[in-house]
Amino acid sequence: MSRDAVIHYAKRKYDTEPDYPWAKFSNYAVLRHKENSKWFGLLMDVNKEKLNIEGEGTAAVLNVKCDPELASILRKENGILPAYHMNKEHWISILLDGSISEEEIFELLDASYHLTM
């Protein structure tokens, strides 16, 4: 799944545009609620070494908020990691490498949207 697919889904479903708040990380996109500006998603390209993933280069990830009990179960799945640079109890990082289905990614993004209202 591509970052663009996530951005397009958020635009279509929640009428939100990505925000790019960091000059140093100009490709990091924050998905925010229009009403309260709370984050419900964060798209990043993170060095694989920082994610403890084999290989060189970066990995595209989507951070979403998640129920802590569900997060502990999901982190056992291939393609879901403890959240990079976020609270690891309440957030997860989803690899956008095809290991998690588009449907499941969108369900997790929807859940994050509702948890952050």
Backbone torsions as a table, in degrees:
resi	resn	phi	psi	omega
1	MET	NA	143.3	-178.3
2	SER	-98.2	158.5	173.8
3	ARG	-58.1	-40.2	-179.0
4	ASP	-60.5	-36.1	178.6
5	ALA	-65.3	-39.2	178.0
6	VAL	-66.1	-45.1	-179.9
7	ILE	-62.7	-43.7	179.2
8	HIS	-62.5	-43.2	179.2
9	TYR	-61.2	-46.2	-179.8
10	ALA	-62.9	-38.2	177.9
11	LYS	-64.8	-47.1	-177.7
12	ARG	-67.6	-44.8	-173.7
13	LYS	-82.7	-38.2	-172.8
14	TYR	-120.0	5.1	178.9
15	ASP	50.8	47.1	-179.7
16	THR	-124.5	142.4	176.6
17	GLU	-102.9	147.9	177.3
18	PRO	-67.6	149.2	176.9
19	ASP	-111.5	138.4	-179.5
20	TYR	-117.8	81.7	-169.6
21	PRO	-81.5	-9.7	-174.0
22	TRP	-117.1	118.8	177.6
23	ALA	-63.6	-39.4	-178.0
24	LYS	-66.3	-31.7	179.9
25	PHE	-120.4	66.1	-170.5
26	SER	-64.6	-15.5	178.8
27	ASN	-98.2	0.5	176.1
28	TYR	-78.1	121.3	-175.6
29	ALA	-113.7	127.5	177.5
30	VAL	-99.9	132.3	173.4
31	LEU	-101.9	120.8	-173.8
32	ARG	-122.8	153.4	169.4
33	HIS	-68.5	140.2	177.4
34	LYS	-69.4	-35.1	-173.2
35	GLU	-75.1	-40.2	-172.0
36	ASN	-126.6	0.1	179.0
37	SER	64.3	10.6	176.8
38	LYS	-70.3	145.0	178.5
39	TRP	-75.7	140.9	168.2
40	PHE	-125.3	-5.2	176.3
41	GLY	-160.4	150.0	176.9
42	LEU	-139.9	118.5	178.5
43	LEU	-99.1	129.0	-177.3
44	MET	-143.3	158.5	166.8
45	ASP	-112.4	110.9	-172.2
46	VAL	-113.9	139.9	176.1
47	ASN	-55.4	128.9	-178.1
48	LYS	-57.2	-34.1	179.6
49	GLU	-60.9	-38.7	179.5
50	LYS	-68.4	-23.9	179.1
51	LEU	-94.6	0.9	-175.6
52	ASN	59.7	40.7	177.6
53	ILE	-109.4	138.6	177.9
54	GLU	-67.4	150.9	177.0
55	GLY	106.1	170.2	-179.8
56	GLU	-103.6	164.8	176.4
57	GLY	91.7	-156.6	-176.6
58	THR	-117.2	163.9	175.2
59	ALA	-125.2	135.4	175.1
60	ALA	-78.5	129.3	179.8
61	VAL	-133.4	156.0	172.6
62	LEU	-122.6	119.6	173.9
63	ASN	-90.5	132.9	176.2
64	VAL	-136.0	151.4	175.0
65	LYS	-77.7	146.5	-173.6
66	CYS	-149.3	146.1	172.9
67	ASP	-54.9	131.7	-175.9
68	PRO	-56.1	-38.8	179.4
69	GLU	-66.5	-43.4	178.2
70	LEU	-66.9	-39.7	179.8
71	ALA	-59.2	-41.2	-179.4
72	SER	-65.1	-31.6	176.7
73	ILE	-75.2	-46.2	-176.9
74	LEU	-63.3	-34.2	-178.5
75	ARG	-64.5	-10.8	175.8
76	LYS	-83.0	-14.2	179.7
77	GLU	-79.9	146.6	172.3
78	ASN	-65.6	129.2	177.5
79	GLY	101.5	-5.7	176.8
80	ILE	-123.6	128.9	-173.7
81	LEU	-124.6	163.0	168.3
82	PRO	-57.4	143.8	-174.6
83	ALA	-58.8	131.6	175.1
84	TYR	-78.6	123.4	174.4
85	HIS	64.1	23.9	178.5
86	MET	-137.1	173.0	175.5
87	ASN	-60.3	117.5	-173.0
88	LYS	-77.6	-12.7	176.3
89	GLU	-80.8	-36.1	-172.8
90	HIS	-108.4	-5.5	-178.2
91	TRP	-130.7	151.3	175.1
92	ILE	-130.5	156.9	172.0
93	SER	-108.0	129.7	178.9
94	ILE	-107.5	123.5	175.8
95	LEU	-72.1	132.6	178.5
96	LEU	-97.4	52.3	-176.6
97	ASP	-112.8	9.5	-179.6
98	GLY	93.7	-5.1	-179.5
99	SER	-75.3	-20.6	175.8
100	ILE	-116.6	134.8	-176.6
101	SER	-67.2	153.0	176.8
102	GLU	-56.3	-43.0	-179.4
103	GLU	-59.4	-45.3	-179.4
104	GLU	-68.1	-38.2	177.7
105	ILE	-61.4	-45.6	180.0
106	PHE	-65.9	-36.6	176.5
107	GLU	-63.4	-41.6	178.8
108	LEU	-68.8	-36.3	176.2
109	LEU	-65.9	-41.5	176.9
110	ASP	-61.2	-44.2	179.2
111	ALA	-62.2	-41.4	179.2
112	SER	-63.0	-41.8	178.1
113	TYR	-56.5	-45.7	-177.6
114	HIS	-72.9	-33.7	179.0
115	LEU	-70.5	-21.5	-175.6
116	THR	-104.6	9.9	179.8
117	MET	-68.7	NA	NA
